[in-house]
Amino acid sequence: MRDTPRHSDVFIVGGGPAGLAAAIALRARGFGVTVADPALPPIDKGCGEGLMPNALVALARLGVSLPSHHVFPFRGIRFLSRENSVDASFPNGIGVGIRRTHLHQALIDRAEDAGATLLWGTQVKGLSKTGVELGKGTVACRWIVGADGENSRVRQWAGLDSPRNKSLRVGFRRHYKIKPWADCVEIYWASGFQVYVTPIGSEEICVAVISRDSHLRLDHALPFHPELFARLKNAPVTSTERGALSASRRLPRVYRDHVALVGDASGSVDAITGEGLRLGFEHGLALAEALADDNLGAYAATHRALMRRPAFMGALMLSMDRSAWLRRNVLNALSSEPRIFAAQLAMHVGEATTGEFIRQSMFPLGRRLLAA
């Protein structure tokens, strides 16, 4: 472990993907950067483990390379229910599945190469006017970045913990040793929950269930989808079931004085969007640009713009989670007219304008729902 510095231009609390992305971007701008996290790497988390094309673009901007033997490509997204299925390819590029621990290690390697000081197994006790308080003393710094996740202590210490709206769901994930059967991320819809299947290797998949029921586990959810259940029934399980919160949270402010927030600490969208990691990478890039200009107001404006589309698409998909009638008729419409789903996916990954989305998706979908 590196020695604790007495001073750093920027001190980042939290060494997950968002914190490391901020560290990499800030080092590229010439800042001295220290990152502290109480955990030891590589850090795992219960998530779906898929990166869509726009997330890969953000990683490329950070100079992060993902080893080819640790990723598995997928061309798009597939929705399935007991009655219907529909899929669409990404309009540009591919996505990849990757184990969270492999992604974390790739970010660590890039941050170390960039010259960031990484303090693992280090608990931040609080903030001061001049820096951060550690168990072994104070580190003076000009800027403090809260990248410590959904339950951010930095957000609380800085007086930024007042969400405008918040909704919570719970996810559970585990891995199976089985050859992927699809070249898409599959999302299986049922009443009150979704099951996600992401290919992450030539002989391994990640399976996750997300719902508002904190007691729902994969063993309870999989039988609702007989074909998926039959595929996995005899497949070896390669990890323990790991849980995590999936939150939709919007904050009125993402900075105060010399403290700024990134990643889930700064607000989040439901995991149904698959956008959490991409947003964390983009937050880091935007924050580095703003601090280079000494203008956190610019970061706040960019942050709002980044969150707008994922929040909208998340709300749209979660409306299907809440209404059996809507879910059934939307999936019927999408399976009958796959181009509607293709237009939705293009909007989801930022490859369609609002006007195109309305003309190619919302209008034809609305007509079908009115006729249902």
Helices and strands as residue ranges (DSSP letters): E 7-13, H 17-28, E 33-37, E 50-51, H 53-62, G 68-70, E 71-74, E 76-80, E 85-89, E 95-98, H 100-114, E 117-120, E 124-127, E 131-134, E 137-146, H 153-157, E 165-177, E 184-190, E 193-201, E 204-211, H 218-221, G 222-224, H 226-232, E 242-250, E 255-256, E 259-261, G 263-266, G 271-273, H 276-292, H 296-322, H 324-336, H 338-348, H 354-357, I 358-362, H 363-371
